[in-house]
């Protein structure tokens, strides 16, 4: 089974379209033209990161540009709030056990992420 992630949906362009296009470019790496096409296609999925933090950061970048964005869990399709909890407190309705729902609780491997920073010593230095 494929490892599920999160989906960042652009729901509205907002009032500052030029800033929203720049925000889409920042989040996706798309060209100016493709970012504008994506903005004009709202509501549309902008990106699908594996990490909840990355999805929330992408949504924050879009919202800072006056666009409206939401984060959806690919497991249960519930909307995630910016505080990392699902809007619907009901248990996960996906085919997985409720305790594995990434919208309700991050996976056990999330403790590894802070360890993967640039501040780690380069192992090649020890050779």
VEXFI-965076 format. One record per residue (C-alpha): residue number from 1; residue in one letter; chain; y, x, z. Coordinates in steps of 0.02 Angstrom, whole numbers, plus 50000, padded with zeros to 5 digits. Example, Ala and Ser with C-alpha at 12.3 -4.5 7.8 and 13.67 -1.06 7.14 Angstrom:
<rs>
{n->1 | res->A | chain->A | north->49775 | east->50615 | up->50390}
{n->2 | res->S | chain->A | north->49947 | east->50684 | up->50357}
</rs>
This chain:
<rs>
{n->1 | res->X | chain->A | north->50000 | east->50000 | up->50000}
{n->2 | res->X | chain->A | north->50173 | east->50065 | up->49955}
{n->3 | res->X | chain->A | north->50287 | east->50120 | up->50096}
{n->4 | res->X | chain->A | north->50419 | east->49984 | up->50110}
{n->5 | res->X | chain->A | north->50601 | east->50020 | up->50135}
{n->6 | res->X | chain->A | north->50763 | east->49926 | up->50133}
{n->7 | res->X | chain->A | north->50871 | east->49849 | up->49999}
{n->8 | res->X | chain->A | north->51061 | east->49856 | up->50000}
{n->9 | res->X | chain->A | north->51130 | east->49703 | up->49912}
{n->10 | res->X | chain->A | north->51308 | east->49693 | up->49846}
{n->11 | res->X | chain->A | north->51350 | east->49511 | up->49872}
{n->12 | res->X | chain->A | north->51536 | east->49506 | up->49827}
{n->13 | res->X | chain->A | north->51656 | east->49626 | up->49744}
{n->14 | res->X | chain->A | north->51800 | east->49596 | up->49865}
{n->15 | res->X | chain->A | north->51985 | east->49612 | up->49826}
{n->16 | res->X | chain->A | north->51993 | east->49799 | up->49792}
{n->17 | res->X | chain->A | north->51881 | east->49817 | up->49641}
{n->18 | res->X | chain->A | north->51932 | east->49996 | up->49598}
{n->19 | res->X | chain->A | north->51885 | east->50053 | up->49773}
{n->20 | res->X | chain->A | north->51723 | east->49954 | up->49765}
{n->21 | res->X | chain->A | north->51676 | east->50041 | up->49601}
{n->22 | res->X | chain->A | north->51709 | east->50210 | up->49682}
{n->23 | res->X | chain->A | north->51602 | east->50158 | up->49831}
{n->24 | res->X | chain->A | north->51459 | east->50107 | up->49715}
{n->25 | res->X | chain->A | north->51473 | east->50277 | up->49629}
{n->26 | res->X | chain->A | north->51465 | east->50362 | up->49799}
{n->27 | res->X | chain->A | north->51312 | east->50265 | up->49853}
{n->28 | res->X | chain->A | north->51215 | east->50269 | up->49689}
{n->29 | res->X | chain->A | north->51277 | east->50418 | up->49590}
{n->30 | res->X | chain->A | north->51301 | east->50306 | up->49439}
{n->31 | res->X | chain->A | north->51436 | east->50331 | up->49308}
{n->32 | res->X | chain->A | north->51601 | east->50238 | up->49317}
{n->33 | res->X | chain->A | north->51545 | east->50120 | up->49178}
{n->34 | res->X | chain->A | north->51376 | east->50080 | up->49257}
{n->35 | res->X | chain->A | north->51457 | east->50058 | up->49428}
{n->36 | res->X | chain->A | north->51579 | east->49932 | up->49354}
{n->37 | res->X | chain->A | north->51434 | east->49840 | up->49270}
{n->38 | res->X | chain->A | north->51342 | east->49835 | up->49435}
{n->39 | res->X | chain->A | north->51496 | east->49768 | up->49525}
{n->40 | res->X | chain->A | north->51518 | east->49633 | up->49393}
{n->41 | res->X | chain->A | north->51334 | east->49584 | up->49415}
{n->42 | res->X | chain->A | north->51352 | east->49541 | up->49601}
{n->43 | res->X | chain->A | north->51248 | east->49484 | up->49690}
{n->44 | res->X | chain->A | north->51136 | east->49631 | up->49646}
{n->45 | res->X | chain->A | north->51031 | east->49764 | up->49732}
{n->46 | res->X | chain->A | north->51131 | east->49926 | up->49735}
{n->47 | res->X | chain->A | north->51007 | east->50046 | up->49814}
{n->48 | res->X | chain->A | north->50838 | east->50045 | up->49900}
{n->49 | res->X | chain->A | north->50829 | east->50183 | up->50031}
{n->50 | res->X | chain->A | north->50677 | east->50213 | up->50140}
{n->51 | res->X | chain->A | north->50775 | east->50238 | up->50300}
{n->52 | res->X | chain->A | north->50866 | east->50100 | up->50392}
{n->53 | res->X | chain->A | north->51007 | east->50220 | up->50437}
{n->54 | res->X | chain->A | north->51034 | east->50264 | up->50253}
{n->55 | res->X | chain->A | north->51037 | east->50080 | up->50205}
{n->56 | res->X | chain->A | north->51163 | east->50041 | up->50341}
{n->57 | res->X | chain->A | north->51270 | east->50190 | up->50292}
{n->58 | res->X | chain->A | north->51270 | east->50133 | up->50110}
{n->59 | res->X | chain->A | north->51319 | east->49956 | up->50163}
{n->60 | res->X | chain->A | north->51457 | east->50030 | up->50271}
{n->61 | res->X | chain->A | north->51527 | east->50129 | up->50124}
{n->62 | res->X | chain->A | north->51531 | east->49971 | up->50019}
{n->63 | res->X | chain->A | north->51610 | east->49868 | up->50158}
{n->64 | res->X | chain->A | north->51744 | east->50000 | up->50187}
{n->65 | res->X | chain->A | north->51795 | east->49971 | up->50006}
{n->66 | res->X | chain->A | north->51814 | east->49784 | up->50041}
{n->67 | res->X | chain->A | north->51651 | east->49738 | up->49954}
{n->68 | res->X | chain->A | north->51523 | east->49629 | up->50041}
{n->69 | res->X | chain->A | north->51351 | east->49704 | up->50067}
{n->70 | res->X | chain->A | north->51194 | east->49658 | up->50161}
{n->71 | res->X | chain->A | north->51036 | east->49753 | up->50205}
{n->72 | res->X | chain->A | north->50867 | east->49671 | up->50179}
{n->73 | res->X | chain->A | north->50698 | east->49728 | up->50245}
{n->74 | res->X | chain->A | north->50569 | east->49748 | up->50106}
{n->75 | res->X | chain->A | north->50432 | east->49699 | up->50228}
{n->76 | res->X | chain->A | north->50492 | east->49528 | up->50282}
{n->77 | res->X | chain->A | north->50648 | east->49502 | up->50175}
{n->78 | res->X | chain->A | north->50755 | east->49469 | up->50329}
{n->79 | res->X | chain->A | north->50938 | east->49520 | up->50333}
{n->80 | res->X | chain->A | north->50974 | east->49666 | up->50449}
{n->81 | res->X | chain->A | north->51134 | east->49671 | up->50549}
{n->82 | res->X | chain->A | north->51241 | east->49827 | up->50561}
{n->83 | res->X | chain->A | north->51174 | east->49847 | up->50739}
{n->84 | res->X | chain->A | north->50999 | east->49877 | up->50667}
{n->85 | res->X | chain->A | north->50923 | east->49711 | up->50716}
{n->86 | res->X | chain->A | north->50868 | east->49564 | up->50609}
{n->87 | res->X | chain->A | north->50980 | east->49411 | up->50601}
{n->88 | res->X | chain->A | north->50825 | east->49304 | up->50622}
{n->89 | res->X | chain->A | north->50739 | east->49350 | up->50786}
{n->90 | res->X | chain->A | north->50577 | east->49266 | up->50733}
{n->91 | res->X | chain->A | north->50427 | east->49381 | up->50709}
{n->92 | res->X | chain->A | north->50399 | east->49463 | up->50542}
{n->93 | res->X | chain->A | north->50323 | east->49342 | up->50417}
{n->94 | res->X | chain->A | north->50255 | east->49480 | up->50304}
{n->95 | res->X | chain->A | north->50071 | east->49520 | up->50284}
{n->96 | res->X | chain->A | north->50083 | east->49662 | up->50412}
{n->97 | res->X | chain->A | north->50067 | east->49656 | up->50601}
{n->98 | res->X | chain->A | north->50234 | east->49606 | up->50681}
{n->99 | res->X | chain->A | north->50248 | east->49768 | up->50780}
{n->100 | res->X | chain->A | north->50254 | east->49868 | up->50618}
{n->101 | res->X | chain->A | north->50401 | east->49772 | up->50543}
{n->102 | res->X | chain->A | north->50538 | east->49898 | up->50510}
{n->103 | res->X | chain->A | north->50672 | east->49764 | up->50530}
{n->104 | res->X | chain->A | north->50615 | east->49726 | up->50707}
{n->105 | res->X | chain->A | north->50578 | east->49904 | up->50760}
{n->106 | res->X | chain->A | north->50597 | east->50069 | up->50668}
{n->107 | res->X | chain->A | north->50434 | east->50159 | up->50626}
{n->108 | res->X | chain->A | north->50364 | east->50283 | up->50750}
{n->109 | res->X | chain->A | north->50403 | east->50426 | up->50631}
{n->110 | res->X | chain->A | north->50591 | east->50398 | up->50645}
{n->111 | res->X | chain->A | north->50595 | east->50524 | up->50787}
{n->112 | res->X | chain->A | north->50565 | east->50658 | up->50654}
{n->113 | res->X | chain->A | north->50725 | east->50622 | up->50558}
{n->114 | res->X | chain->A | north->50848 | east->50708 | up->50679}
{n->115 | res->X | chain->A | north->50739 | east->50863 | up->50671}
{n->116 | res->X | chain->A | north->50763 | east->50876 | up->50483}
{n->117 | res->X | chain->A | north->50944 | east->50936 | up->50487}
{n->118 | res->X | chain->A | north->51027 | east->51085 | up->50409}
{n->119 | res->X | chain->A | north->51045 | east->51164 | up->50582}
{n->120 | res->X | chain->A | north->50859 | east->51208 | up->50582}
{n->121 | res->X | chain->A | north->50824 | east->51392 | up->50554}
{n->122 | res->X | chain->A | north->50762 | east->51436 | up->50381}
{n->123 | res->X | chain->A | north->50578 | east->51481 | up->50397}
{n->124 | res->X | chain->A | north->50598 | east->51604 | up->50254}
{n->125 | res->X | chain->A | north->50701 | east->51713 | up->50374}
{n->126 | res->X | chain->A | north->50544 | east->51745 | up->50475}
{n->127 | res->X | chain->A | north->50447 | east->51819 | up->50329}
</rs>
